[in-house]
Amino acid sequence: MPTEFHVGTVRDEKGHLGILSIQTTQGRLDVALDRQAADAIVKAVEAIRSKLESADT
């Protein structure tokens, strides 16, 4: 279960990356994302949110 979320950016030889850090009860998970991966996660979260809203009605 996530307990905290943090975001940031870093730059490497290929350009900028977004960093999503998720603190959980099991430890921290750091995910590096390019623009396409970030867009895919946003779409996935929107789909999950829609399904959860449907389940609540």
Secondary structure, 3 states (H helix, E strand, C coil): CEEEEEEEEEEECCEEEEEEEEEECCEEEEEEECHHHHHHHHHHHHHHHHHHHHHHC
